[in-house]
Amino acid sequence: MQGQRVLVTGGAGFIGSNLANHLAAENDVIAVDNEYLGTPENLSDDVEYVEADVLDDDLPTDVDVVFFLAALSSRQMLEENPREGARVNIEGFVNTVEQARDDGCETFVYASTSSIYGSQQEPCPEDMEIEASTGYDASMLGRERYAEYFSNFHDLTLAGMRFFSVYQGYGGNEEHKGEYANTISQFADQIASGEPPVLWGDGSQTRDFTHVSDIVRGLELAAENELDGVYNLGTGDAYSFNEMVEMINDALGTDVEPEYEPVPIENYVYHTKADPSKFKDATGWEPEVEFSEGVELVCEPYKND
């Protein structure tokens, strides 16, 4: 993307700030955030920062493209406050799209989730059966349905990106999230401190871990190609938590054994794995960061201390 005026909601958060900073090199970027999960310290000086909520009136929506990444972005957040989760994740999305549409914007890219596939060891295509097992799932499905409405009724293009286990590391704009940070960041921080990470079950659960730089490139490509509909944004590979802990130990030169506890929640997703072929066919996107390389990147700051 070049020479575009761009709005990133949730723009001071983990994924949002990485996207905003990347796009700001060749575009006019506005990052909106209410600082619930984000901090303006994540943003480069080239990004215009506006402290606001996606439920507000008069958002800075006079733009060419909207990337909607604002969300209460975990199962736990929605269980603690389902009403607020629905307001932010669905009503905030509708509010932002409506304001941007009134200002002439026709291109939208928004965050959705792979958790709606449930627990799946085989690659998940976008047209497989999905369900709302949690409030978070329900809110993201609601977002997807409103996007479908905007596309069909108002002739807008809205690309819903179903993220698979996005990670980067505590040096990459996520340290402030604490318990809401990705598991790789948390486990690397614990192991580097000599603290055993706690794994639920026997540690054989798997995730399609996708580096944030690959996510950012995917989001940009979705906008450049003016995609409509839903797309998986994941690598198509999966690794177990046991493998992840072993790789972190190898990267750090440590030998910290994990502890195992029973799974404390119902409807726990044991396995995720993307089928990214639809998005690859539409844009040519390929993941560039192999998981072993990604783990090394996460662990690098600890080796330099």
TITI-995355 format. One record per residue (C-alpha): residue in one letter; x, y, z. Coordinates in Angstrom, 2 decimals, m for minus. Each point is the difference from the previous one (the first is absolute). Example, Ala and Ser with C-alpha at 12.3 -4.5 7.8 and 13.67 -1.06 7.14 Angstrom:
<sites>
type; c1; c2; c3
A; 12.30; m4.50; 7.80
S; 1.37; 3.44; m0.66
</sites>
This chain:
<sites>
type; c1; c2; c3
M; 0.00; 0.00; 0.00
Q; 1.22; 3.48; m0.84
G; m1.43; 3.48; 0.36
Q; m3.15; m1.09; 1.81
R; m1.72; 1.57; 2.96
V; m0.52; m2.88; 2.43
L; m1.82; m0.50; 3.31
V; 1.06; m2.80; 2.35
T; m2.34; m0.60; 2.93
G; 1.60; m1.74; 2.95
G; 3.01; 1.71; m1.53
A; 2.08; 0.22; 3.17
G; m0.43; m3.69; 0.80
F; 2.22; m2.93; m0.92
I; m1.04; m0.74; m3.59
G; m1.39; 3.48; m0.64
S; 3.21; 1.83; 0.87
N; 2.11; m2.37; m2.07
L; m2.32; 0.65; m2.94
A; m0.16; 3.77; 0.54
N; 3.78; 0.35; 0.30
H; 0.53; m2.09; m3.13
L; m2.52; 1.93; m2.10
A; 1.19; 3.40; 1.21
A; 3.16; m0.32; m2.09
E; m1.99; 0.72; m3.18
N; m3.47; 1.05; 1.13
D; m1.80; 2.53; 2.19
V; m0.98; m2.13; 3.00
I; m2.36; 0.81; 2.87
A; m0.04; m2.36; 2.98
V; m3.06; 0.07; 2.25
D; 0.09; m1.74; 3.37
N; m1.72; 0.32; 3.39
E; 3.14; m1.34; 1.75
Y; m1.81; m2.97; 1.56
L; 2.50; m2.43; m1.51
G; 2.18; 2.41; m1.96
T; 2.50; 2.71; 0.82
P; 1.10; 2.89; m2.26
E; 3.60; m0.84; 0.94
N; m0.30; m2.83; m2.54
L; m0.38; 2.48; m2.86
S; 2.66; 1.69; m2.09
D; 0.09; 3.77; m0.38
D; m1.28; m0.35; m3.57
V; m3.40; m1.21; 1.23
E; m2.69; 2.48; 1.00
Y; m1.46; m1.21; 3.29
V; m3.58; 0.73; 1.10
E; m1.20; m1.20; 3.39
A; m3.60; m0.99; m0.66
D; m2.42; m2.91; 0.25
V; m1.54; m1.75; m3.00
L; m3.39; 0.64; 1.61
D; 0.57; 3.77; m0.18
D; m1.57; 2.41; m2.47
D; 2.26; 2.09; m2.24
L; 2.74; m2.56; m0.53
P; 2.74; 1.04; m2.49
T; m1.54; m2.07; m2.82
D; 0.71; 2.28; m2.98
V; 2.38; m2.64; m1.38
D; 0.59; m2.30; m2.98
V; 0.31; m3.21; 2.02
V; m1.10; m1.11; 3.47
F; 1.78; m2.81; 1.83
F; m2.28; m0.94; 2.89
L; 2.09; m1.79; 2.64
A; m1.68; 1.36; 3.12
A; m1.48; m2.73; 2.18
L; m0.39; m1.56; 3.36
S; 2.25; m2.67; m1.36
S; m0.16; m3.05; 2.21
R; m2.44; m2.53; 1.37
Q; 0.70; 1.13; 3.56
M; m0.85; 3.63; m0.72
L; m3.36; m0.94; m1.48
E; m0.86; m2.36; 2.85
E; 0.73; 2.74; 2.51
N; m2.07; 2.60; m1.86
P; m2.06; m1.47; m2.88
R; m2.10; 3.15; m0.44
E; 3.02; 2.25; m0.40
G; 1.61; m2.58; m2.29
A; m2.99; 0.03; m2.31
R; m0.11; 3.80; 0.00
V; 3.67; 0.37; m0.93
N; 0.37; m2.97; m2.33
I; m3.26; 0.40; m1.90
E; m1.52; 3.42; 0.67
G; 3.39; 1.71; m0.14
F; 0.67; m1.66; m3.34
V; m3.37; 1.08; m1.42
N; 0.47; 3.52; 1.36
T; 3.41; 0.37; m1.63
V; m1.07; m1.44; m3.36
E; m3.07; 2.24; m0.10
Q; 2.01; 3.13; 0.70
A; 2.66; m0.92; m2.54
R; m2.64; m0.87; m2.61
D; m1.61; 3.40; 0.52
D; 3.44; 1.53; m0.65
G; 0.39; m1.92; m3.26
C; 2.22; m2.89; 1.08
E; m0.74; m3.29; m1.80
T; 2.88; m2.28; 1.07
F; 0.10; m1.72; 3.37
V; 2.16; m2.74; 1.51
Y; m0.97; m1.33; 3.41
A; 1.16; m2.50; 2.60
S; m1.88; m3.23; 0.60
T; 1.10; m3.23; 1.66
S; 0.89; m3.61; m0.74
S; m1.56; m1.15; 3.28
I; m3.40; m0.25; m1.74
Y; 1.26; m3.21; m1.64
G; 0.23; m1.68; 3.39
S; 2.66; m2.66; 0.59
Q; 1.33; m1.24; m3.35
Q; 3.17; m1.92; m0.80
E; m0.58; 0.05; m3.75
P; 0.35; 3.27; m1.98
C; m3.17; 2.10; 0.28
P; m1.40; 1.54; m3.20
E; m2.20; 3.08; 0.25
D; m3.11; m1.85; m1.17
M; 0.04; m2.66; 2.71
E; m2.66; m0.04; 2.71
I; 0.61; 2.54; 2.75
E; m1.54; 0.62; 3.40
A; m0.12; 2.44; 2.88
S; 1.27; m1.98; 2.98
T; 0.91; 3.14; 1.96
G; m1.14; 3.59; 0.26
Y; 3.13; 1.08; m1.86
D; m0.87; m2.34; m2.88
A; m3.54; 1.37; m0.06
S; 1.21; 3.60; m0.16
M; 2.34; m0.72; m2.90
L; m2.66; m1.94; m1.88
G; m2.31; 2.98; 0.52
R; 2.69; 2.25; m1.46
E; 0.33; m2.28; m3.04
R; m3.77; 0.02; m0.57
Y; m0.17; 3.80; 0.13
A; 2.89; 0.14; m2.46
E; m1.98; m2.29; m2.30
Y; m2.95; 2.39; 0.29
F; 2.13; 3.05; m0.81
S; 1.44; m1.80; m3.01
N; m3.33; m1.16; m1.35
F; m2.12; 3.04; 0.75
H; 2.48; 2.88; m0.31
D; 2.45; m1.44; m2.56
L; 3.02; 0.43; 2.28
T; 2.99; m2.35; 0.07
L; 0.68; m1.47; 3.43
A; 2.68; m2.64; 0.52
G; m0.35; m1.93; 3.24
M; 3.35; m1.49; 1.03
R; m0.23; m3.05; 2.26
F; 3.25; 0.21; 1.99
F; 1.82; m3.12; 1.20
S; 2.06; 0.41; 3.23
V; 1.86; 3.22; m0.75
Y; 3.31; 0.50; 1.82
Q; 3.10; 2.14; 0.06
G; 1.60; 0.30; 3.42
Y; 0.20; 2.48; 2.85
G; 2.31; 2.22; m2.03
G; m2.78; 0.44; m2.54
N; m2.75; 2.21; 1.43
E; m1.70; m2.63; 2.16
E; 1.76; 0.10; 3.35
H; m2.65; 2.29; 1.47
K; m2.69; m2.65; m0.59
G; 1.27; m2.24; 2.81
E; m2.27; m3.03; 0.41
Y; m1.64; 0.78; m3.36
A; 3.28; m0.26; m1.91
N; 0.58; m2.99; m2.26
T; 1.20; m3.23; 1.58
I; 3.40; 0.08; m1.70
S; 0.81; 3.38; 1.53
Q; m1.20; m1.10; 3.42
F; 1.82; m3.33; m0.05
A; 3.24; 1.51; m1.30
D; m0.08; 2.63; 2.75
Q; m0.64; m2.65; 2.66
I; 2.66; m2.42; m1.25
A; 2.59; 2.78; m0.31
S; m0.70; 0.76; 3.68
G; 0.33; m3.66; 0.98
E; m3.73; m0.29; 0.67
P; m1.76; m3.11; m1.34
P; m2.84; 0.81; m2.41
V; m3.35; m1.55; 0.82
L; m1.53; m2.08; m2.79
W; m3.59; m1.15; 0.07
G; m0.61; m3.69; m0.49
D; 3.02; m1.93; m1.23
G; 1.39; 2.75; m2.25
S; m0.92; m1.81; m3.20
Q; m2.44; 2.71; m1.12
T; 1.11; 1.67; m3.22
R; m0.19; 3.47; m1.50
D; 0.62; 1.52; m3.39
F; 2.44; 2.65; 1.24
T; 0.17; 2.95; m2.41
H; 2.58; 2.76; 0.34
V; m1.39; 3.53; 0.14
S; 2.12; 1.12; m2.95
D; m1.80; m2.56; m2.18
I; m3.33; 1.20; 1.38
V; 0.87; 3.61; m0.85
R; 0.94; m0.90; m3.57
G; m3.24; m1.93; m0.33
L; m2.11; 2.90; 1.22
E; 1.69; 2.36; m2.44
L; m0.51; m2.41; m2.89
A; m3.68; m0.41; 0.88
A; m0.44; 3.77; m0.33
E; 2.09; 0.31; m3.15
N; m2.06; m2.70; m1.70
E; m3.30; 1.40; 1.36
L; m1.02; m3.45; 1.19
D; m3.50; m0.80; 1.16
G; m1.13; m2.90; 2.20
V; 1.94; m1.97; 2.60
Y; 3.54; m1.34; m0.23
N; 2.28; m2.08; 2.19
L; 3.26; 1.65; 1.00
G; 2.18; m2.80; 1.32
T; 2.99; m2.05; m1.11
G; m1.62; m3.41; m0.51
D; 2.49; m1.56; 2.45
A; m0.63; m0.86; 3.65
Y; 2.26; m0.65; 2.99
S; m0.78; m1.33; 3.46
F; 0.57; 1.94; 3.19
N; 2.54; m2.66; 1.02
E; 1.90; 0.64; m3.23
M; m0.19; 3.75; 0.60
V; 1.48; m0.32; 3.50
E; 2.79; m2.23; m1.33
M; 0.80; 2.51; m2.74
I; 0.09; 2.88; 2.50
N; 2.37; m1.96; 2.22
D; 2.23; m0.75; m3.00
A; 0.02; 3.67; m1.03
L; 0.83; 1.22; 3.52
G; 2.41; m2.81; 0.90
T; m2.15; m0.88; 3.02
D; m1.61; m3.17; 1.27
V; m3.17; 1.11; 1.78
E; m2.64; m2.71; 0.16
P; m3.66; 1.03; m0.26
E; m2.64; m0.76; 2.59
Y; m3.29; m1.57; m1.00
E; m3.44; 0.84; 1.35
P; m3.50; m1.21; m0.93
V; m1.81; 2.09; m2.60
P; m2.07; 2.44; 2.12
I; m2.58; 1.08; m2.59
E; m2.71; m1.56; m2.12
N; 0.06; 0.04; m3.82
Y; 3.78; 0.31; 0.02
V; 1.47; 0.06; m3.50
Y; 2.68; m2.70; m0.08
H; 1.11; 0.37; m3.60
T; 0.05; 2.67; m2.74
K; 1.31; m0.19; m3.54
A; m0.71; 2.30; m2.91
D; m0.68; m0.79; m3.59
P; 1.39; 3.26; m1.44
S; m0.44; m0.98; m3.67
K; m2.92; 2.38; m0.67
F; 2.00; 3.03; 1.13
K; 3.15; m1.21; m1.77
D; m1.93; m0.39; m3.25
A; m1.53; 3.47; 0.35
T; 3.19; 1.89; 0.87
G; 3.10; m2.17; m0.40
W; 0.66; 0.27; 3.75
E; 2.33; m2.56; 1.57
P; 1.21; m0.06; 3.61
E; 3.64; 1.07; 0.16
V; 0.86; m0.70; 3.64
E; 0.41; m3.70; 0.81
F; m1.00; m0.83; 3.57
S; 3.54; m1.01; 1.01
E; 1.25; 3.36; m1.24
G; m2.86; 1.76; 1.77
V; 0.87; m1.63; 3.32
E; 3.61; 1.14; m0.45
L; m1.24; 3.55; m0.57
V; m2.16; m0.12; 3.13
C; 2.94; m1.25; 2.07
E; 2.67; 2.31; m1.43
P; m0.52; 2.88; 2.48
Y; 0.55; m2.34; 2.95
K; 3.32; m1.25; m1.42
N; 1.22; 3.58; m0.33
D; m0.73; 0.94; 3.64
</sites>
